[in-house]
Amino acid sequence: MKKLLADFNQQDLRVFKEEFLSFLPETIMDTHVHLWKKDFLKKEVTEERMKKNPFLDHELMAGFSFEDFKILEQKLFPGKAYGGLFFGLPFLEVNLHKMNAYIAEVCKKNNSWGLFAARPDLEEIPHDFFEKKFVGFKPYPDFAVSKHAQDFSKLDIDVSLFDFISKKVLDFSEEHGLILLIHLPRKGRLNDQRNIEEIRSMAKQYPNIKIILAHAGRSYCYYDIKDSIAGLKDIKNLYMDTAMVNSFRVIEVLIRELGCEKILYGSDLAVAALKGKNIDINHKHYFVTSTPKPWSLSSDEMTLEDMTFFIYEIIRAIKVAAEKTSISKAQINKIFYVNARKLLEDIVQKKP
């Protein structure tokens, strides 16, 4: 992706050196990295879809390969060892067989680990699942489309978790203690009691599964999580990643209510490599981007030259929350590396 980081400048480098260089551990594990190539698309993405989903943006549709990831991490995190937990784009338009094969190829070549994108009608778990370096699954609400005829352009699909996560995936993940990275459906997100009840039910039925809620349960705003966290904090096998969470108040809730051991740093690359920020307006989140996007608050007459990357705003939010809660350097390291390493080690040591 040649255009990504074309707007990297000295101000961005100053942000990293002054704010993050001493704050971040020497080794970082990003638990939320999408990799894909354009030829994985099996059908054209509609303009309507592109307008509503950041990952279907024209600037990103060309793909984001492992080589792109390496270039990006070296430029954005100079001097740090930056690894990732990789998976593809879990969208209807993507050929999942090609995409999963690519993730396996990347992980085997680079001693990394990946998540398998699975539709709810998955008939068979690959016999070489572990040889392909998979440590869990990445289901997605989009895949429940067969049961619902409405337009799936938006991310607030009103489906059950069990509509897009199959029993086969749940049983296999339970047997081997795998990761299940869940993107919550429904407009209310964590404020929809049905989501809370289904998370609790899943965690109780499958206590060996390492359930990770992507984007802290899509809690981009404090309102999304301030009350709902009470229904989740006693679940022992539940974790939250920080992908695209730019609110320090959300991270502060996670630290105070769940503890640092349950928080996993994640970015949501490649979207996080765009310049912008998630903002909270009247309890709703909006993207603001430095250049106009149909899915953000932007104007053709306005460019915001002082913005930095979403990924830096994620880390900035974690840093502010860490300062406000007075957590230790060791606890910060847990969020950025140790927690993810422990989850992976537990799976790898037990895999058949």
C-alpha positions in Angstrom: 0.0 0.0 0.0 2.2 2.8 -1.3 -0.1 5.6 -0.2 -0.2 4.5 3.5 2.2 6.7 5.6 2.8 9.0 2.7 1.7 11.7 5.1 4.2 10.7 7.8 6.1 13.8 8.9 8.4 15.2 11.6 5.5 16.0 13.8 4.5 12.3 13.9 8.0 11.3 14.7 8.1 13.8 17.5 4.8 12.4 18.9 6.5 8.9 19.0 9.7 10.1 20.5 8.3 12.5 23.1 5.2 10.6 24.1 5.7 6.9 23.4 9.4 5.9 23.2 9.9 5.6 26.9 6.3 4.6 27.7 6.1 1.6 25.4 7.9 -1.7 26.2 10.7 -2.8 23.9 8.5 -5.6 22.5 4.9 -5.0 21.5 2.2 -7.5 20.4 -0.6 -6.1 18.4 -3.5 -8.5 18.7 -5.7 -7.0 16.0 -4.0 -6.8 12.6 -5.8 -7.4 9.3 -3.8 -8.6 6.3 -5.2 -9.2 2.8 -4.6 -8.7 -0.9 -7.0 -7.2 -3.5 -7.3 -10.4 -5.5 -9.0 -12.1 -2.5 -12.2 -10.3 -3.4 -14.6 -12.6 -5.2 -17.0 -9.9 -6.1 -17.2 -6.1 -6.5 -17.7 -4.1 -3.3 -20.6 -1.7 -3.8 -20.2 2.0 -3.4 -22.7 2.0 -0.6 -20.5 -0.5 1.4 -17.4 1.6 0.7 -19.1 4.7 2.1 -20.0 3.1 5.4 -17.1 0.9 6.4 -13.6 2.3 6.9 -12.0 -1.0 5.8 -13.8 -0.8 2.5 -12.4 2.6 1.8 -10.8 3.2 -1.6 -7.5 4.0 0.0 -7.4 0.5 1.7 -9.0 -1.8 -0.9 -5.7 -2.3 -2.7 -4.7 -4.6 0.2 -2.4 -4.7 3.2 0.2 -7.4 3.0 2.7 -8.6 5.6 5.4 -6.7 3.8 3.3 -3.5 4.2 2.9 -4.3 7.9 6.7 -4.6 8.3 7.3 -1.3 6.5 4.6 0.4 8.6 5.8 -0.9 12.0 9.4 0.1 11.3 8.4 3.6 10.5 5.8 4.1 13.2 7.7 2.3 16.0 11.4 2.7 15.3 13.6 0.8 17.7 10.7 -1.4 18.9 10.1 -5.1 18.2 6.5 -4.9 16.9 4.6 -8.2 16.2 1.0 -9.1 15.4 -1.8 -11.6 15.7 -2.9 -11.7 12.1 -6.2 -12.4 10.3 -7.9 -11.3 7.1 -10.8 -9.2 6.1 -13.9 -11.0 7.3 -16.3 -9.6 4.8 -18.9 -11.2 2.4 -17.0 -10.1 -0.7 -13.8 -12.0 0.3 -12.8 -15.5 -0.7 -12.1 -16.9 2.8 -10.2 -19.9 1.5 -7.6 -17.7 -0.2 -7.5 -15.3 2.7 -7.0 -18.0 5.4 -4.4 -19.7 3.2 -2.5 -16.4 3.0 -2.6 -15.8 6.7 -1.2 -19.4 7.2 1.6 -18.7 4.7 2.5 -15.5 6.5 2.5 -17.0 9.9 4.6 -20.1 8.9 7.2 -18.0 7.2 7.5 -15.4 9.9 7.0 -17.5 13.1 3.8 -15.7 13.8 0.2 -16.7 14.8 -3.1 -16.1 13.1 -6.9 -16.4 13.5 -9.0 -18.4 11.1 -12.0 -16.6 9.5 -15.0 -18.9 9.7 -18.5 -18.7 8.4 -21.4 -20.0 10.5 -21.9 -22.8 8.0 -18.3 -24.1 8.3 -18.6 -27.8 7.8 -15.1 -29.0 8.7 -12.2 -27.6 10.7 -9.0 -28.0 8.6 -7.1 -31.1 9.7 -3.8 -29.1 9.6 -5.3 -26.1 11.6 -2.4 -26.0 14.1 0.3 -26.7 11.5 -1.0 -23.6 9.7 -0.2 -21.6 12.9 -3.8 -20.8 13.8 -4.6 -20.2 17.4 -8.3 -19.3 17.2 -11.1 -17.9 15.1 -12.3 -14.5 13.8 -16.0 -14.7 13.2 -17.9 -11.7 12.0 -21.6 -10.5 11.9 -21.4 -10.0 8.1 -21.4 -13.8 7.7 -24.9 -14.1 9.2 -26.3 -12.5 6.0 -27.9 -15.8 4.8 -30.4 -15.5 7.7 -31.1 -11.8 7.1 -32.1 -10.2 3.8 -31.5 -6.5 4.8 -28.6 -4.4 3.6 -25.5 -5.2 5.6 -23.6 -2.1 4.8 -23.7 -0.9 8.4 -21.9 -2.4 11.3 -25.0 -2.4 13.6 -26.5 -5.7 12.4 -29.2 -7.0 14.6 -28.2 -10.6 14.9 -27.2 -12.9 17.7 -23.7 -13.9 18.4 -24.8 -17.5 17.8 -26.0 -16.5 14.3 -22.4 -16.0 13.1 -20.4 -18.2 15.5 -21.1 -21.9 14.8 -21.3 -24.7 17.4 -18.5 -26.4 15.5 -16.2 -23.5 16.1 -17.2 -23.1 19.7 -16.7 -26.9 20.4 -13.3 -27.0 18.7 -12.2 -23.8 20.5 -13.4 -25.2 23.8 -11.5 -28.4 23.3 -8.2 -26.7 22.6 -8.6 -23.5 24.6 -8.4 -21.2 21.6 -9.0 -17.5 21.0 -12.3 -16.3 19.8 -12.1 -12.6 18.7 -15.7 -11.3 18.5 -16.9 -8.1 16.9 -20.2 -7.4 18.6 -23.3 -6.9 16.5 -26.4 -4.8 17.3 -26.7 -1.0 17.5 -26.6 -0.9 21.3 -23.3 -2.8 21.5 -22.6 -3.5 25.2 -25.7 -1.5 26.1 -27.8 -4.1 24.4 -28.6 -6.5 27.2 -28.9 -9.4 24.7 -25.2 -9.0 23.9 -24.3 -9.1 27.6 -26.5 -12.2 28.2 -25.0 -14.0 25.1 -21.4 -13.2 26.2 -22.2 -14.6 29.7 -23.9 -17.7 28.3 -21.0 -18.4 25.9 -18.4 -17.9 28.6 -20.2 -20.2 31.0 -20.8 -23.0 28.4 -17.3 -22.7 27.0 -15.0 -21.8 29.9 -11.8 -22.8 28.1 -12.3 -20.4 25.2 -10.3 -17.2 25.4 -13.1 -14.7 24.5 -11.8 -11.4 23.3 -14.2 -8.6 22.5 -12.8 -6.5 19.7 -12.7 -2.7 20.2 -13.5 -3.3 23.9 -16.9 -4.5 22.8 -17.1 -1.6 20.3 -16.9 0.8 23.2 -15.6 3.9 21.4 -17.4 6.1 23.9 -17.5 6.1 27.7 -21.3 5.8 27.5 -20.9 2.5 25.7 -19.2 0.8 28.7 -19.6 2.8 31.9 -22.6 0.8 33.1 -22.4 -2.4 31.0 -19.0 -3.3 32.3 -20.8 -4.4 35.6 -22.3 -7.4 33.7 -18.9 -8.5 32.4 -16.2 -8.0 35.0 -16.7 -11.3 36.8 -16.2 -13.4 33.6 -12.9 -15.1 34.0 -12.2 -16.0 30.4 -13.1 -12.6 28.9 -10.6 -10.1 27.5 -10.9 -6.8 25.7 -8.7 -5.4 22.9 -8.1 -1.7 22.4 -8.5 -1.6 18.6 -9.5 1.9 17.4 -10.4 3.0 21.0 -9.3 6.6 21.2 -11.0 7.4 24.5 -8.9 7.4 27.6 -12.1 7.2 29.7 -12.9 3.8 28.1 -9.4 2.5 28.8 -9.7 3.8 32.4 -12.9 1.8 32.9 -11.2 -1.3 31.6 -8.2 -0.8 34.0 -10.3 -0.1 37.0 -13.0 -2.7 36.5 -11.3 -5.6 34.6 -7.7 -5.1 35.6 -4.6 -4.8 33.3 -4.4 -8.6 33.0 -7.6 -8.6 30.8 -6.6 -5.8 28.4 -4.9 -6.6 25.1 -3.3 -3.9 23.0 -4.8 -4.0 19.5 -4.7 -1.4 16.6 -7.0 -2.5 13.8 -4.4 -2.0 11.1 -4.6 -1.0 8.4 -7.4 1.5 9.2 -5.3 2.6 12.2 -2.6 3.8 9.8 -4.8 6.5 8.5 -4.6 10.0 10.1 -7.6 10.7 12.2 -9.3 10.4 15.6 -12.4 8.8 17.1 -14.4 11.4 18.9 -17.4 11.2 21.2 -20.3 13.6 20.5 -23.4 13.2 22.7 -22.6 9.6 23.5 -22.0 8.6 19.9 -18.7 8.1 18.2 -17.6 9.7 14.9 -14.5 9.4 12.9 -12.6 12.5 12.0 -10.0 12.2 9.3 -7.3 14.5 8.0 -8.6 14.0 4.5 -12.2 13.7 3.4 -13.8 10.3 3.8 -17.5 9.4 3.1 -17.5 7.5 6.5 -16.0 10.4 8.5 -16.8 13.9 9.6 -14.9 15.7 6.8 -15.3 18.2 4.1 -13.8 18.6 0.6 -13.0 22.2 1.6 -11.2 21.3 4.8 -8.0 19.4 5.6 -6.7 18.9 9.1 -3.0 19.1 8.9 -2.3 18.8 12.6 -3.7 15.3 13.0 -1.6 12.2 13.6 -2.4 8.5 13.1 -5.3 6.6 14.7 -2.8 4.1 16.0 -1.0 6.8 17.9 -4.3 8.1 19.3 -5.0 4.5 20.6 -1.6 4.5 22.5 -2.2 8.1 23.7 -5.5 7.0 25.2 -3.8 4.1 27.0 -1.1 6.3 28.3 -3.5 8.9 29.7 -5.5 6.2 31.3 -2.4 4.6 32.7 -1.4 7.9 34.3 -4.8 8.6 35.7 -4.9 5.1 37.3 -1.3 5.1 38.4 -0.5 1.6 37.1 3.0 0.4 37.1 5.4 -0.1 34.2 5.0 -3.9 34.6 1.2 -3.5 34.2 1.7 -1.3 31.1 3.9 -4.1 29.7 1.1 -6.6 30.4 -1.3 -4.6 28.2 1.2 -4.2 25.3 2.9 -7.6 25.4 2.8 -9.9 28.3 -1.0 -10.7 28.3 -1.0 -11.7 24.6 2.2 -13.7 25.0 0.7 -15.7 27.9 -2.5 -16.4 25.9 -0.5 -17.6 22.9 1.9 -19.7 25.0 -1.0 -21.4 26.7 -2.5 -22.5 23.4 0.8 -23.4 21.7 1.9 -25.6 24.7 -1.4 -27.5 24.7 -2.0 -27.9 21.0 -2.0 -31.5 19.7 
